Structure formats: structure tokens, C-alpha cells
């Protein structure tokens, strides 16, 4: 729906009404749907005694062919130094995903020119932590998903948990 500009005059027509506010909200939702993908993890997810990368149940963005995105991903998690935390991303064929990983309570950051390979993050202790990813996705000719995968880096009979409240947001650079 194309944006229809409304000229608002203080104390004059058009009056502030439910219909005008609904129209404004509809236009905003329509415009934002094209430029932002946003996923909020609503449930905790646990891996125990496994080094096999598994798809996160919620942190995934569907992408169109040739789409370009800046992706902001924040993972709240708990893991122990014995098992650490391992992650990777899957992307459609011919796409690239590069980024920076900023480690939460343990500090430091890493640049990854290929976020699709498995990367381990050392965990100093069992306190709740976060990892912040800032990534650049360049799509190829195939549509598909940018999918977070994660596991323990060493199989330990202990829980590694990615918490609800973690999020993934994709921005189209042309709209920033």
C-alpha cells in the first residue's frame, strides 16, 4: 500500500480519529514488513551431552533470493567451562555470511569471514552469559533461511541453555 500523506493541522481537520490512527498503523506495518525481520525467542532451549550442531527452534530468518541484510543477533545462554559453546549458521547455496562475534561476560570479540563454519567460544565459568553477533548477509540466486545452529563444544552431561529473550533482527541496508 503506498503511503498517503495526511496534512495534520492543530485543532483542525482531519480530526484525530480511530480510522486515521488505524490507517497510519496499517501503513507503518506494511512498510516495516518489507525492511525488517525480527525474531524474539519465546522459550528456553537446552542441549545436554551433545556436540552435534542442531538448528535453534526459533532463531532463523527467511531470506529472498539476492537479498542483502545486516543481522543483529543476541544470544543469552548458560554453559560451563567443561562444555563451552559451539555455533554455526546455515545459509542458502551461493550466499555469504560474515560478521563480528562479541563475547559477553568473558569479553573479547572475533571477526569471522565465514560464519557458516563451526566456531567454538570458550566459557570461563558457569555464570549466565551472552554473545552478540553483528553480521552481513549477501544472498545468492537461492531463497532460503539464515539459521542459527548450536551445541556443546565438548559433550558433557550438563545443560547448555539458550534462553528466551534472545533475538535476531535483519535490516535491509538500503533502508537504514
C-alpha positions as CSV (number, residue, x, y, z in Angstrom):
1,X,0.0,0.0,0.0
2,X,1.6,3.4,-1.0
3,X,1.9,5.9,1.8
4,X,-0.8,8.5,1.8
5,X,0.4,11.7,3.4
6,X,-2.0,13.3,5.8
7,X,-1.6,17.0,6.5
8,X,-2.3,17.5,10.2
9,X,-3.5,20.9,11.4
10,X,-3.5,21.6,15.1
11,X,-7.2,21.9,16.1
12,X,-8.4,21.5,12.5
13,X,-9.4,18.8,10.1
14,X,-8.7,15.9,9.7
15,X,-9.6,15.2,13.3
16,X,-7.6,12.6,15.2
17,X,-9.8,9.5,14.9
18,X,-9.6,5.8,15.3
19,X,-9.9,5.4,11.5
20,X,-7.0,7.8,10.9
21,X,-4.8,6.1,13.5
22,X,-5.7,2.6,12.1
23,X,-4.7,3.8,8.6
24,X,-1.4,5.2,9.9
25,X,-0.7,1.9,11.8
26,X,-1.5,-0.2,8.7
27,X,0.8,1.9,6.5
28,X,3.6,1.6,9.1
29,X,3.2,-2.1,9.5
30,X,3.2,-2.6,5.7
31,X,6.4,-0.5,5.3
32,X,8.2,-2.2,8.2
33,X,7.3,-5.7,7.0
34,X,9.5,-5.1,3.9
35,X,12.5,-3.8,5.7
36,X,12.9,-5.6,9.0
37,X,12.9,-9.3,10.0
38,X,12.6,-9.7,13.8
39,X,12.5,-12.8,15.9
40,X,12.3,-13.0,19.6
41,X,13.0,-16.3,21.2
42,X,10.0,-17.2,23.4
43,X,11.2,-20.4,25.0
44,X,14.4,-21.7,26.6
45,X,16.1,-24.4,24.6
46,X,18.5,-27.0,26.1
47,X,21.3,-29.2,24.8
48,X,22.8,-31.9,27.1
49,X,25.8,-34.1,26.3
50,X,25.9,-33.4,22.6
51,X,28.4,-31.8,20.2
52,X,26.1,-32.2,17.2
53,X,25.1,-28.8,15.8
54,X,21.3,-28.5,15.9
55,X,19.0,-25.9,14.5
56,X,17.8,-23.4,17.0
57,X,14.0,-23.8,17.2
58,X,13.3,-20.0,16.7
59,X,16.4,-18.0,15.7
60,X,16.0,-18.2,11.9
61,X,15.3,-15.6,9.2
62,X,13.7,-16.5,5.9
63,X,15.5,-14.7,3.1
64,X,14.7,-14.0,-0.6
65,X,17.0,-14.6,-3.5
66,X,19.7,-11.9,-3.8
67,X,18.6,-10.3,-0.5
68,X,21.2,-8.3,1.5
69,X,20.8,-7.9,5.2
70,X,22.6,-6.6,8.2
71,X,21.8,-9.1,11.1
72,X,21.9,-8.3,14.8
73,X,21.7,-11.4,16.9
74,X,21.9,-11.5,20.7
75,X,22.0,-14.9,22.5
76,X,21.5,-15.2,26.2
77,X,22.9,-18.5,27.3
78,X,24.4,-20.6,30.1
79,X,27.2,-23.1,29.6
80,X,30.0,-24.4,31.7
81,X,33.8,-24.2,31.0
82,X,33.8,-28.0,30.6
83,X,31.5,-28.0,27.6
84,X,31.9,-24.4,26.2
85,X,29.6,-23.2,23.4
86,X,29.7,-24.0,19.7
87,X,27.8,-22.3,16.9
88,X,27.4,-22.0,13.1
89,X,24.9,-20.7,10.7
90,X,23.4,-22.3,7.6
91,X,22.6,-20.1,4.6
92,X,21.2,-20.7,1.1
93,X,23.7,-22.0,-1.6
94,X,25.9,-19.3,-3.0
95,X,25.2,-16.9,-0.1
96,X,27.8,-15.4,2.2
97,X,27.6,-14.5,5.9
98,X,30.4,-12.6,7.6
99,X,30.4,-11.0,11.0
100,X,31.8,-10.0,14.3
101,X,31.2,-12.0,17.5
102,X,31.4,-10.1,20.7
103,X,31.6,-12.2,23.8
104,X,29.6,-11.1,26.9
105,X,30.9,-11.7,30.4
106,X,34.1,-13.2,29.2
107,X,35.0,-10.2,27.0
108,X,36.7,-10.0,23.6
109,X,35.5,-10.2,20.0
110,X,36.3,-12.1,16.9
111,X,35.9,-11.3,13.2
112,X,34.7,-14.3,11.1
113,X,34.9,-14.1,7.4
114,X,32.7,-17.2,7.2
115,X,30.0,-17.6,9.8
116,X,28.8,-20.9,8.3
117,X,31.7,-22.9,9.7
118,X,31.6,-24.2,13.3
119,X,33.1,-21.8,15.8
120,X,33.7,-22.6,19.5
121,X,33.6,-20.0,22.2
122,X,35.4,-20.7,25.4
123,X,33.4,-20.2,28.6
124,X,35.3,-19.0,31.7
125,X,32.6,-20.1,34.3
126,X,29.0,-21.2,34.6
127,X,27.5,-17.7,35.0
128,X,24.8,-16.6,32.7
129,X,26.3,-15.0,29.6
130,X,25.5,-13.5,26.2
131,X,27.1,-13.5,22.7
132,X,26.4,-10.6,20.4
133,X,26.7,-11.2,16.6
134,X,26.8,-8.4,14.0
135,X,26.7,-10.0,10.6
136,X,26.5,-9.1,6.9
137,X,24.4,-11.5,4.7
138,X,24.7,-11.4,0.9
139,X,22.2,-13.7,-0.8
140,X,22.8,-15.6,-4.0
141,X,20.3,-16.8,-6.5
142,X,18.5,-19.0,-4.0
143,X,16.0,-18.1,-1.3
144,X,16.1,-20.0,2.0
145,X,17.0,-19.4,5.6
146,X,19.7,-17.9,7.7
147,X,19.6,-20.4,10.5
148,X,21.5,-20.4,13.9
149,X,22.9,-23.8,14.9
150,X,24.5,-24.5,18.2
151,X,25.7,-27.3,20.5
152,X,28.2,-28.0,23.3
153,X,31.8,-27.9,22.1
154,X,32.7,-30.9,24.3
155,X,29.9,-33.4,25.2
156,X,29.3,-33.1,28.9
157,X,26.3,-34.3,30.9
158,X,25.3,-30.8,31.8
159,X,22.8,-28.4,30.4
160,X,23.7,-25.7,27.8
161,X,20.7,-23.4,27.5
162,X,19.9,-20.7,25.1
163,X,17.3,-18.5,26.9
164,X,14.0,-17.0,25.9
165,X,14.6,-13.3,25.2
166,X,17.4,-13.9,22.8
167,X,16.7,-12.2,19.5
168,X,17.6,-11.9,15.8
169,X,16.9,-8.8,13.7
170,X,17.6,-8.4,10.0
171,X,17.8,-4.9,8.4
172,X,17.9,-4.1,4.7
173,X,20.9,-1.7,4.4
174,X,19.1,0.5,1.8
175,X,16.6,1.4,4.4
176,X,18.9,2.3,7.3
